């Protein structure tokens, strides 16, 4: 009976851990007091989609159904020291989705997605002003590098790039 109870408890803890890890970024946003326990996860510089390193290739207006967007899309491949980075930008009428994959030898090192919304509808409030579009972070999704979903998404975008550039990674 004890063995059966131990196995059941172990399974429940594993399932709870997996669910908790998937919701971890939302927990960080909802409970700022977690910053004292996990300060490195609050450093926004860790999660940026900036251009960095040597630009190897840029692709625009990808035709795949999952990348189609009303305002366009763009994918860029950068070579960094000892790794490469793919940025995928999807622009919509009311939001932007930005995804970055850091990888080396076809192995994902880390990946994350940021969704940004336009709180003013994507329009400048007063025409002919210098006020830029307003952007608000809707969510940050830290992707598990070894999950099947992340690997499939990475392979799908990676296949659009020229093989000669990917060999440098």
Residue, then its C-alpha position, 0 to 999 in steps of 0.5 A: x500500500x505504501x509503495x502504491x501511495x508513493x508512486x501515485x504521489x510521485x506522479x502527481x508531483x511530476x504532473x504538477x511540476x510540468x504544469x507549474x513550469x509552463x505557467x512560470x512566466x505568468x507567475x513571475x508577472x503576477x507575484x513580484x515578490x518572487x523577484x527576491x527568489x528568482x532575480x535573474x528571471x526578472x532581468x529584461x535584458x536577458x529576453x530581448x529580440x534586438x539585432x546582435x552579431x553578424x547578420x547572415x540572412x533576412x527573410x520577409x513576407x513568409x508564405x507559411x500559414x502560421x506566419x501570415x499576418x495582416x501587417x507582414x512578417x520578418x525572420x533574421x539569422x544572426x551569427x554570434x560568438x559560438x552560437x546563432x540567433x533567429x528572430x521571427x517578427x509577426x506584425x498584426x493590426x493590434x499586436x506584435x509577436x516576437x520570437x527568438x531562438x538561440x542555437x548551436x549545431x541544431x541544438x536550441x540553447x534557449x528560446x522565448x516569445x514576447x507578445x506586444x499589444x498596441x494600447x491605443x489601437x496602433x494609431x498615433x492619437x493625434x495625426x502628424x505628431x512625432x509621438x510613436x506607436x505605444x507598445x505594452x508587453x502582453x506576455x513573455x513566454x520562456x520556451x523549454x528548449x528540449x520540448x517537442x513543440x519548441x523543436x518543431x517551431x524551430x525546425x519550421x522557421x529554420x528550414x526557410x534559411x539558406x543551408x550555407x548560412x546555417x552551416x556557420x552555426 
